[in-house]
Amino acid sequence: MLENLQERLDEAARKHGVPGASLALWANGELVQAATGVVNRDTGVETTPDSVFQVGSTTKVWTATLVMQLVDEGLVELDRPVRDYLPEFAVADGSEKVVTVRHLLTHSGGFDGDLFEDTGRGDDCLDKYVGFLHGAGHVHEPGALFSYCNSGYCVLGALVARLRGTTWEQAMRERLLGPLGATHWALLPEEAILFRASAGHVGPEGAVHRSWAMPRSNAPAGSTLCLALRELVRFGRMFVAGGVAQDGTRLLSEEAVAAMRTKQIDVPGVPGLLADRWGLGFELFDWGGEVYGHDGGTIGQSTFWRVVPGSDFAIAMSVNGGSVVGMISGLALPLIREVTGLAVPDLPVPSEAPQAVDPAPYLGGYAGPMYTWEVAETPGGLDVTLIPGEFMESNGQTRTTTRFVHHTGHSFIAAEPKDGMHETSTFVVGEDGRATHLHSGARTLRHV
């Protein structure tokens, strides 16, 4: 089934407008790799399996692993307040007194998660970022809901750096990348330049995004880590082996690995590319067998990563533009089905005859740091207008309105696909029957 992998990757990239892609998977006891296209359309440099891509939020599992190593050593307790380890941690509503390490690992800390402040390139950038968070706004009570929180993982990175007496990057090098035997990785731009590094491509023409380096202060959440895709596969196999690297080095206890792969919190909404459950760092999927992983994205680069321990299978794929959803649904998911036999579900689509529901409980505005959403009634559904904040405007996002129809429960689905996928949104409804929050794109926004 894998003999024609190169041909399938080439064809998928052509079909979905992808400038360059790399794919690595572990199956049947061997590593299989393929690459296609170019890492940069302006230079024409060819993509190879050695190319490094920005792997975005897959980094969060690396940061979670660094935290769990501290737990293994008795230096951190998951249910103790973060302030026990970082006394300067605080947010605007004062809830830092009860926000625990587990809350941050499970995206349930309750404060604004998409605060991409650049606090410089110095080794103190994470300490400065923690100081910046003193103004972070309230989303929900700690532990009450899941809301994807980049900010929380930056705090976890600061915690690791503080307790290790070094930087997050050095902890990554010494405690994960080195012991794993990884060779093709970079944590800083001056390291990435030593490799065949991919550039992001954006817009309808797939132009090279001119600003490649992202803030170091967001590194533990996913702004800087670059990898050849086989290194993600190598990392995933360490969890399959119960915390042991390929050379026999133990990086995590079996108890820590089990905890990371155990459901900690439910994710509101309709399962699709996003999981409906979260562990300690991992997205968790039930596809007729245990599956875990994480996806990631930077500007113009996207990564898909899944591990199937029961089949000793792992897959990682990165693209540098075009339709990542098309690549996932047209190539990655079929590969998982073929090799493992799992019943991987298709992405959700709207019903041909959506049920009519009373829109009144859902109408109004919902606010977050990246977007504001305005929900209005329209015949047969809801019109949801996305109003980008300053950060998203600076990256080319414009005001858009999408028609949603009822899907199930308090969940709605876009009537028309975008980039090959129907977006879904789920409302969290209070005791009075009215929505208190809107959950979309893994984020939870307060009703305002």
C-alpha positions in Angstrom: 0.0 0.0 0.0 2.9 2.3 0.6 4.9 1.5 -2.6 3.2 4.4 -4.5 3.4 6.9 -1.7 5.6 9.3 -3.7 3.1 9.3 -6.6 0.2 9.9 -4.3 1.9 12.8 -2.5 2.9 14.4 -5.8 -0.7 14.1 -7.1 -2.3 15.4 -3.9 0.0 18.4 -3.8 -0.8 19.3 -7.5 -4.5 18.9 -6.8 -4.6 21.1 -3.7 -2.2 23.8 -4.8 0.6 23.0 -2.3 4.0 24.4 -3.2 5.9 21.9 -1.1 5.1 19.0 1.3 6.9 16.4 3.3 5.5 13.2 4.8 7.0 10.6 7.1 5.3 7.5 8.5 6.2 4.5 10.6 4.5 1.3 9.4 5.2 -2.4 9.3 8.4 -1.8 11.3 10.0 0.7 9.0 10.2 4.4 8.3 8.8 5.6 4.9 9.4 9.1 3.7 8.4 11.2 0.7 8.6 14.9 -0.3 7.4 16.9 -3.2 7.6 20.4 -4.6 9.7 23.3 -3.4 10.4 24.8 0.1 10.3 28.3 -1.4 8.8 29.3 -4.8 11.0 32.3 -5.0 14.2 30.2 -4.8 13.0 27.0 -6.4 14.8 24.9 -3.8 13.5 21.4 -3.9 11.7 19.8 -0.9 13.3 16.7 0.4 12.7 14.4 3.5 15.6 16.4 5.2 13.7 19.7 4.8 12.6 21.3 8.1 9.1 22.9 8.4 7.7 25.1 11.1 5.5 22.5 12.9 3.5 25.0 14.9 1.4 23.8 17.8 2.6 20.2 17.7 5.3 21.9 19.8 2.8 21.9 22.7 3.2 18.2 23.2 7.0 18.7 23.5 6.4 21.4 26.1 3.9 19.1 27.9 6.5 16.4 27.9 9.1 18.7 29.5 6.5 19.4 32.2 5.7 15.8 32.8 9.5 15.1 33.2 9.3 17.6 36.1 6.3 15.7 37.5 8.3 12.4 37.2 11.1 14.0 39.2 8.7 15.3 41.9 9.5 18.9 41.1 5.9 19.7 39.9 2.5 18.6 41.0 -0.2 18.9 38.4 -2.9 20.1 40.8 -0.9 22.8 42.5 -1.3 26.4 41.5 1.1 27.6 38.8 2.0 30.5 41.2 3.7 28.0 43.5 6.3 27.7 40.8 6.0 31.1 39.1 5.0 33.6 41.8 4.8 36.5 39.2 2.1 34.7 37.1 -1.2 36.7 37.2 -4.1 37.5 35.0 -6.6 40.4 35.0 -9.4 38.7 37.0 -7.3 37.4 39.8 -8.0 33.7 39.0 -4.3 32.9 39.0 -4.7 32.0 42.6 -6.5 28.8 41.5 -5.1 28.1 38.0 -3.2 24.9 38.2 -0.5 23.2 36.0 -3.2 20.7 34.9 -5.4 23.6 33.8 -2.7 24.9 31.5 -1.9 21.5 30.1 -5.6 20.9 29.3 -6.4 24.4 27.9 -8.8 25.1 30.7 -7.1 28.0 32.5 -9.9 30.4 31.6 -7.9 33.4 30.4 -7.3 34.8 26.9 -5.3 32.3 24.9 -4.3 34.1 21.7 -2.0 36.9 23.0 1.0 36.8 20.6 3.1 39.6 22.3 6.7 39.8 21.1 8.8 40.4 24.1 12.1 40.2 22.3 14.9 37.7 21.5 16.6 37.7 24.9 16.7 34.7 27.2 14.3 36.7 29.5 11.5 36.8 26.8 9.3 34.3 28.6 9.6 36.1 32.0 8.6 39.3 30.2 5.7 37.4 28.5 4.4 36.2 31.9 4.5 39.9 33.0 2.5 40.9 29.9 -0.2 38.4 30.8 -1.2 40.4 33.9 -3.7 42.1 31.5 -5.1 38.8 30.0 -8.8 38.9 30.0 -11.4 36.4 31.5 -13.0 33.8 29.3 -14.4 31.3 31.8 -13.8 30.0 35.3 -10.6 27.8 35.6 -11.4 24.2 34.8 -15.0 24.9 33.6 -14.5 24.7 29.8 -11.9 23.9 27.2 -10.6 26.9 25.3 -7.4 26.5 23.3 -4.8 28.6 25.1 -1.5 29.4 23.5 -0.8 31.8 26.3 -1.0 29.0 28.9 1.7 27.0 27.1 4.0 30.0 27.1 3.5 30.1 30.8 4.4 26.3 31.0 7.5 27.1 29.0 8.5 29.7 31.5 7.8 27.2 34.3 10.1 24.7 32.7 12.8 27.3 32.2 12.6 28.5 35.8 12.7 25.1 37.4 15.5 23.9 35.1 17.5 27.0 35.6 17.9 27.5 31.9 15.9 28.5 28.8 13.0 26.6 27.3 15.1 26.0 24.2 18.0 24.6 26.1 15.7 22.3 28.0 14.4 21.1 24.7 17.9 20.4 23.4 19.1 18.6 26.5 16.1 16.7 27.7 14.2 15.8 24.5 15.8 16.5 21.1 19.2 15.2 22.1 18.1 12.0 24.0 15.7 11.2 21.2 18.5 11.1 18.7 16.8 13.8 16.5 19.2 15.4 14.0 17.1 17.7 11.8 15.6 20.4 14.0 15.9 24.1 14.8 14.6 26.2 17.6 15.9 29.6 16.4 16.3 31.2 12.9 20.0 31.0 13.1 19.7 27.2 13.6 17.1 26.8 10.8 19.4 28.4 8.3 21.7 25.4 8.5 19.0 23.3 7.0 16.7 23.3 3.9 14.1 25.3 5.7 10.6 25.8 4.3 8.9 29.2 3.8 5.2 29.7 4.2 3.1 30.6 1.1 0.0 32.7 1.5 -2.9 34.2 -0.4 -4.6 33.0 -3.6 -1.4 33.2 -5.6 0.6 31.3 -3.0 3.2 34.1 -2.5 6.1 33.6 -0.1 5.3 35.1 3.3 8.1 37.6 3.7 8.3 37.6 7.5 9.6 34.1 8.4 10.8 34.4 12.0 8.1 34.5 14.7 8.3 35.7 18.3 10.5 33.7 20.6 8.2 34.5 23.5 5.6 32.2 21.9 8.0 29.3 21.2 6.7 26.8 23.9 3.3 27.2 22.2 4.6 26.7 18.7 6.2 29.7 17.1 9.7 28.5 16.4 10.2 24.8 16.3 11.3 23.4 12.9 11.6 19.7 12.2 12.1 17.2 9.5 8.9 15.2 9.6 10.7 11.9 10.7 11.6 13.6 13.9 7.9 14.0 14.8 7.4 10.3 13.9 10.4 9.5 16.2 8.8 11.5 19.0 5.5 9.8 18.6 7.1 6.3 18.7 8.7 7.2 22.1 5.1 7.3 23.5 4.2 4.0 21.9 7.3 2.6 23.6 6.1 3.8 27.0 8.4 6.8 27.3 11.6 5.1 26.0 13.7 6.5 23.1 14.9 4.3 20.2 18.3 3.7 21.9 16.7 2.6 25.1 17.0 6.0 27.0 14.0 6.5 29.2 12.5 10.1 28.8 9.2 9.6 30.6 7.8 7.2 33.1 5.1 4.8 31.9 2.7 6.6 34.3 3.4 10.0 32.8 2.9 8.6 29.2 -0.4 7.0 30.3 -1.6 10.3 31.9 -0.8 12.2 28.7 -2.9 9.7 26.7 -5.8 9.7 29.1 -8.8 12.0 28.7 -8.7 15.0 31.0 -11.4 17.2 29.5 -14.1 17.2 26.8 -13.9 19.6 23.9 -17.3 21.1 23.0 -18.4 20.7 19.4 -18.5 18.4 16.5 -15.5 16.0 16.1 -13.6 16.6 12.8 -10.0 17.4 12.4 -10.1 18.7 16.0 -10.5 16.0 18.7 -13.5 15.9 21.0 -11.2 15.0 24.1 -7.9 16.3 25.3 -5.2 14.7 27.4 -2.2 16.3 29.0 -0.9 18.0 25.8 -2.4 15.4 23.3 -5.5 15.5 21.2 -7.3 12.2 21.7 -9.4 10.5 19.0 -11.6 7.4 19.2 -11.5 5.9 15.7 -12.3 2.3 16.8 -8.9 2.3 18.5 -6.7 4.6 20.4 -5.3 7.5 18.4 -3.5 10.6 19.6 -1.6 13.5 18.1 -1.7 17.2 17.5 -1.9 19.6 14.5 0.0 22.8 14.1 0.1 25.9 11.9 2.2 29.0 11.5 1.7 31.6 8.8 1.6 29.6 5.6 2.8 26.3 7.1 0.6 23.5 8.5 1.4 20.1 10.1 -0.7 17.0 10.8 0.5 14.4 13.2 -1.2 11.2 14.4 0.0 8.1 16.4 -1.8 4.8 16.5 -0.2 2.7 19.2 -2.2 -0.4 18.6 -0.8 -0.6 15.1 2.7 0.7 15.9 1.9 3.4 13.3 2.7 7.1 13.2 2.3 9.7 10.5 3.4 13.3 10.2 2.9 15.6 7.2 3.7 19.3 6.6 2.7 21.6 3.8 3.8 25.1 3.1 0.7 26.5 1.5 -2.4 25.5 -0.5 -5.1 23.4 1.0 -3.9 21.5 4.1 -7.5 20.2 4.6 -7.4 18.7 1.1 -4.1 17.0 1.8 -5.4 15.6 5.1 -8.7 14.3 3.8 -7.4 13.2 0.4 -4.1 11.6 1.5 -3.3 11.4 5.2 -6.6 10.0 6.5 -6.9 7.4 3.7 -3.3 6.3 4.5 -4.3 5.8 8.2 -7.4 3.8 7.1 -5.4 1.6 4.7 -2.5 0.8 7.0 -4.3 0.4 10.4 -7.8 -0.6 9.3 -9.3 2.0 11.6 -12.7 3.5 10.8 -11.4 7.0 10.5 -14.5 9.2 10.1 -15.0 11.6 7.2 -15.1 15.3 8.0 -18.6 16.6 9.0 -20.9 17.9 6.3 -24.3 19.6 6.6 -27.6 17.7 6.3 -29.5 18.0 3.0 -32.5 19.1 5.1 -31.2 20.8 8.3 -33.6 21.0 11.2 -35.1 24.4 11.9 -34.3 25.7 15.4 -35.1 28.8 17.4 -32.1 31.1 16.8 -33.0 33.5 19.7 -30.7 31.8 22.4 -27.6 32.2 20.2 -27.9 35.8 18.8 -25.5 38.5 19.8 -21.7 39.2 20.0 -18.9 36.9 21.2 -15.5 38.3 21.9 -11.9 37.0 21.9 -8.5 38.6 21.5 -8.2 37.5 17.8 -11.8 37.9 16.6 -15.2 39.2 17.5 -18.1 37.2 16.2 -21.6 38.6 15.5 -24.4 36.1 15.3 -27.6 37.1 13.5 -30.7 35.4 12.4 -31.1 34.4 8.7 -33.8 32.3 7.0 -33.1 28.6 7.9 -30.0 29.3 10.1 -27.5 31.8 11.4 -25.3 34.4 9.8 -22.0 34.5 11.6 -19.8 37.6 10.9 -16.1 37.3 11.8 -14.5 40.6 12.7 -10.7 40.2 12.9 -8.7 41.9 15.6 -5.5 43.9 15.0 -3.2 40.8 14.9 -5.3 38.9 12.4 -5.8 42.0 10.2 -2.0 42.4 10.1 -1.9 38.9 8.7 -4.4 39.6 5.9 -7.7 38.4 7.6 -10.7 40.4 6.5 -14.3 40.7 7.7 -16.4 37.7 6.5 -19.9 36.5 6.9 -20.7 32.7 6.8 -24.1 31.1 6.8 -24.5 28.3 9.3 -27.3 25.7 9.5 -28.2 23.4 12.4 -26.1 20.3 12.8 -26.9 18.6 16.2 -27.7 19.8 19.7 -26.3 23.4 20.0 -23.9 22.8 17.2 -24.1 24.5 13.7 -22.2 23.9 10.5 -21.3 26.1 7.6 -23.6 25.6 4.7 -20.7 26.0 2.2 -17.2 24.5 2.5 -14.1 26.7 2.9 -10.7 25.2 1.9 -12.4 21.8 1.6 -14.0 21.8 5.0 -17.3 22.8 6.6 -16.6 24.9 9.7 -18.5 24.0 12.8 -19.5 26.2 15.8 -21.0 25.1 19.1 -22.8 27.2 21.7 -22.4 26.6 25.4 -25.9 27.3 26.9 -26.6 28.3 30.5 -29.4 27.3 32.8 -31.6 30.0 31.4 -31.4 28.5 28.0 -29.3 31.3 26.5 -25.8 31.0 25.1 -22.9 32.1 27.4 -20.1 31.1 25.1 -19.4 30.2 21.5 -16.9 27.5 20.8 -15.3 27.6 17.3 -11.9 26.7 15.9 -11.0 25.2 19.4 -11.5 28.7 20.9 -14.2 29.6 23.4 -15.5 33.2 23.2 -17.6 35.0 25.8 -21.0 36.2 24.9 -20.9 40.0 25.1 
